[in-house]
């Protein structure tokens, strides 16, 4: 009799099968999604929350865990894309918010809390002599760019492919029609010679260079010291301002990546976790630049924002930075992240599996490829079906991560939580590593 052979499912088929299991396990979230589409385009108000076939509806968070509408519990390794560094129920932050609310909600004037929070930020981040608050990292980047253009008197901005500086400053995808109409020059990340050439070649019209010391949305790709050092030296020679977007990376060392590498920017932008989990943004830097916002100057710039110093963020931010996120705690958090990433890469090496975990400290991303990763374009070697499959399998295993493989460690995690992720990562590679390796175009 002829021998029957069993065809190995493709990655797309495996992902479709996982999606079917996910759908069957989440009927209430599916119903919530379908109802919401009648009022919210795509059933949400934040595109990054969406994934196929539909996102789970989250109803509660506690510590390092999330709970959805269908009663599932997840270990949260996304932490709201780094904003949830403190976990979901840190008592110091919760108590600070409750106490602040006793004195009123929208006060509409200067408060002692904004003064203390500003002092804490300037003391923590060495290059920040003055600071102003906003409501998001997006606003912070817009204000920093606008300040640079006004002060320098030129209008071009050098950014890098794969960078994400907020919704209207997104260079991580091909469709940039919703970006603000700044005159942006897009360079290649970690390309030293190209960056130097672009700065020198456009010096006559260039106001600033805006860079993430580690690409976040672009794949958790750390900048090399040589790359950032080149940006610093080239901008100084050309009279161009250097802006570090440390919205995410400021948590990777007590004074951010700038302190860790000893390379300081003229302006720095912040957001996410520094607000203690509340809406937050800030930009700051050299006193001579930031003092242009001093209303006592006849030539001052105006910077408004109804909720810039809202009482919830000021209270939560102070409690987090002063009482919880001490330098020792920052170092311990990032050692745990480094250990987790090393363990996951060790698993991939031992299994000879097509996987790489990039990142630094407590922020990382999983890529399913053998090819090295130095810039955003390199991540295209990972098949999209592999990302989809991994995300759905982790959700079904009770692990909350981003659809693109983005993962973070919070202060609420312990070593046992991290081991759960390592174990499930290993099981995934054992089941599906061969299918990923055999997918068209993978290398």
N, C-alpha and C positions, 0 to 999 in steps of 0.2 A: 504494500500500500504506500502511496506517496506520503512523504513527511509533511505534516502541517506546520507552518511557521506562524508565530504570533507577531504581528506588527507592533513595533514600539510606538506608543502615542507621541504625537508631536507636542511641543511646548504649548501651542495654541489649544490643542485638545485637552491637555492637562489643566490649563488655566480655566477652560470652559467647564470642566468637570468640577473644579474647586468652586467656581462661581455658582454652580447649581447647588452644591452642598451648603454654601454660604446663604443662598437665597432661602433654602428650605429651613435653615436654622434661625432666620430673622424675619418672620412674617410681620411683626409689629413695626419694625423699622422700615420695612418695605411699604407698608400702608402709610406711615408717617411721611415718607419720601414722596409718595404719589400724591398725597393730599397737599403737601407744601408746594408742589410744582404749579398749583393754581394761583399762588400768590407770590412766590419767590422764583425767579428764573433759575431752573436747575435745582430748585428746592433748598437753596442756601443763599447766603450773602457773602461767601468767601470761597472762591473757586478752588483753592487748594484743599478744601475739605471733601471735594467730590472724588469718587472712584466708582468704577463699574463693579457689580451691577447697580448698586446704590450704597450710600454710606450708612453705617449704623448710627442710630440716634442715641446720643449720650445723655443720661439723666442725672448722673451723680459722679463725683470724684472724691476719693478719700486716700490720703497718703500717696502711695505710688500706684493706686488702682483706679480704674474707671468702670462704670456700670452702665449698660445700655438698656434700651426700652424692652428688649426681649429677655432681660435678666442675666445676660452674660457678664462675666467679670474679666477684665483685662489688666495685665501688668502694663502700665503706661510707659513705653520707651520712646514716645514722641514728645510728650510734655509740651504740647502746643508749640511745636517748632522752636524750642529753647525758652519760650516765655515762662514755662512752668517749672523753672529750676527748683523752686522751694517745695514742690509737691502740691497736693490739692487741699491740704488742711493744716498748714504750719501754724501752731498755736500762737507764736509771737506776732505773726502778721495778722492773723484773725483777730487777736485781742487789740492790736493797734488800730485796725479799721473800726472795730466796735467802739473804741474809746473816742476816736476822732468824730464819729457820727453824732456823738452826744452834743457836740458844739455847733452842729449845723452842717448842711450839705453843700450849698453853693454860696460861698462867702463873698466872692467878687472883689477881693482886695489882697494885698500882701499878707502873708501869715508867717509866724515863726517857723512852721514846718518847712516852708520852701527855703528859708535861709539855712536851716540845719541840713537839709538834704543836699543843697548846693555845696555846702562846706564839705560834706562827706564825699561827694563825687570828686571835687577838686583835690581833696587829700588822697583819694585812692588812685587816681589816674594822673601820672606825673606831668603829662603835656597839657593838661586842662587847667588853665589859670582862671578862666571865667566860664560860666555855663548858663544856658537858657533852656527851659523846659518846653516840650511840645507834647502831642498826644500819641505819637507813633514814630517808629524809625523812619518811615516814609517821609513824614513832615521834617524830621531832623535832617535828612539828606537834601531835601528841597531847599531848606533854609541855608544849609552849609554851602551848597552850590551857588545859591543866589547871593550870599555874602561874598563869596570868592569873586564872582563876576563883577559885583559892584565895586569892590575894593581894588581889584587888579585892573579893571577897565577893559577887559577882553571878554569874549563870550563863549569860546570853545571849551568843551569838557572832555578829557580823556577818560574813558571807562574801558572795561575788559569783557570779552566774550564769556558768557556764562555767569556774569554778575547779576545779583538781584539786590537792588537798592530801594525796593518798594514797588507797588503796583504800577505807577506811571514811569518807573525807571528800571524796567525789567529787560535784561540782556541775556537771559537764559534760554530764550526760544526764538524761533525765526520770525514770529509775528510781533512786530513792535509798533503797530499802528496806534495803540493807546498810550504810548510813551509821550511825555511832554516834549514840546518842540525845542529842547535845548540843542545846540549844535554839537552833537556828540561824535567823537572819534572813537572807534571800537578797536582796541588792540588785543593781542593774544596774551592770555595770562601765563605768567612764568617765562615769557620770552624776553630775556634781558636786552638783547641787541635791538629788537623791534621796539621795545618800550623807550629805550634811550633815543632811538632815531625819531620816533613819533614826537617825543617831547621837544627835542631840538628842532625838528623840522616845522613844528607848529607853534614855536615859542612866541612868535609875534601876535598870535591870536588866541593863545591858550590861557585860560584863567586858572584851571585847576585839574588835578588828577584825582579821581575818586576810585578807591580800591578797597576790596575786602581782603584783610590779611589771610583769610582762608575763605575760598568760595563756599557759600552755604548751599543755596538752591542749585548751584552749578555742579554739585557732587562732592562737597566736603573735601576740597583739594587745597592743602596748605600752600601758601606762597613760600618760595624759597627765600632764605635770608638775602641771597644775592639779588633777587628780583626786587624786594622791597628796598634794599640799600641803594640799588640803581635808581629807583623812583625818587628816593630822598635826595640823592646827590644831583640828579638831572634837574629836578624841579628847583632846587636851590640855585643852580647855575643859571637857569632860565627865568628866574623871577616868577615862578608858577607856584601856587599853593598846593600842598599835598593834604588830601583828606582821607583819613582812614575810617571806613565804615566798620565800626566795632559793635554793631547792634547785637551780633551773636558772639563774636570772638572776645569781647571784653570779659567774659566769664572763664576764659581759658587760662588765666593767670591773675594774681591779685591786682595787678595794674594793667591787665589786658595784654594783647600780643605785643604792643609797643614796649611795655616794660620787659617782657620776656626776651625780646630780641634787641632791646636797646636802640630801636629806631623810632623816632618820634615824629608825628605829623603836626602840621600847622593847625588843623581842625580835626575833631573826632566826633562821630555821631554814635548815639546810643539808642537803645530801645528794649523791648521785650522784658526780660527777667528783672531789670533794675527797678521796675515799678512794683516789684513784689507780687506780680500776677495781675495787677490792674493796668489799664491803658497807660502807656508811657512812651516818651521819646525825649531826647535831649541832644543838644549839640554844644560843643565848647572847644576851647583851645587857647591860643595866644591872647594875652590881654589886649594888645594893640588892635587885634582884629575884632574881638568880641565887644570891646568898649564902644564900637560904632553903634551899638544898640542902646547906649546910655542916653536917655531923653534929656539930660542936662546939657548935652552938646547941641549946638545950633545945627550941626550937619548930621544929626543922628538918623539911623535907619529905624523904621517902625516894625515891630514884630508883635502881632496880636495872636489871640487864641483863648477863647472863653474858658476852656477847661485846662489850660496849661499847668496851673498849680492847683488842680482839684484836690480836695481834702483826702479822698480815698487813696490816690496814688502817692501823695506826699507822705502820708502816715505809713502806708505799706512799704514804700521804698526805704524810708528811714529805718524801720524795724528790720527789714531784710539786710540792708547793707551794714548797719551798725551792730545789730545784735545777733544775726544769724550767719551771714556770709563773711566771716572773718578771713584774713589771708590764709590761716592754717586750714580752714574748712575748704577754701577754694583749691588749695594744693591737694588735699585729700580727695575731693571730688574728681579732679582731673587725673589723679593717679588711678582711681577706680576706672575711669573711662579708658585710659591707656591700657590698663590690664585687660579690660573687656575686649578692646579691639585686637590686642595681641593674641588673646585666647581664640577669637574667631578666625583670625588669619592663620593661627596655628592649626586649627581644625581643617581649614581649606588646604593647607600644605600637606598635612598628614594624609588626607584623603585624595590628594592630587586632583582637587576639584577646581573648576573654573570660577573662582570667586576671589575678590579683593575687598577689604574693608579699609576705606580711606578716612582721614580725619585727624583730629588732634584733641587730646584730653577728652572731655565729656561729650563731644559732638562728632558724629561719624556717619558714614553711608556705606551700604553694601552694594557692590557692583558684581555682576556675574560675567566675568571675562578674565582671560589670561593676560591680555595686553596691558602694559603699564599705563598709568594715568598721571598726567602732568598738567593737563589743561582740560577745559570743558569738552572740547571736541573729542577727546580720547574716550569719553564715557559712552559714545555712540556704539562701541563694540558690544555693549550689553544688550541682548535682545529685550524688547519691551515685554514680550510674553513671559520672560523669566522674572522681570520685576512684578508683573501682575500676579504670577503664580506664587511667588514668595510672599507678597503682601497678603493675599487671601489665605494662604496656608498658615501664616503667623496669626492672623485674626482668628482663624478656626482653632488655633492652639492656645488662644487667650493672651496674645501679645499684640499690643497696640503700637504700630510703627507707621511711617509714612508710605504711601504707595510707591514713592521713588526709592525706598530703602533707607531714607534718612532716619537716624536714631540718636537719641540723647539719653544721658544719665542724669537723674535729678538727685537732690539731697535726700529724697525719701527712699531711694533704692538702697539695698544692702547687697552683700556679696552673693547671697542666695538668689536674689532676684536676677542678678547678672548671669549666674550659672544656668538659670532657666532659659535665658535667651541663647546662651552658648549651646545648650543641649538641643533646643529646637532647631537652631541653625545647622547643627551637625546632622540631625535627622533629616532635614530638608535636603542637604547635599547628598546624603546617602541615597535618598529616594530619587532625586531628580538631577543630580550632577551629570549623569551620562546624557540625558536628554538635552541639557543646556549645552554640553560640549558638542553634541551632534547637530545643533540648530544651525541653519544656514547663516553664514557670515560671522559666526562667533569665533573669537581667537583669543 
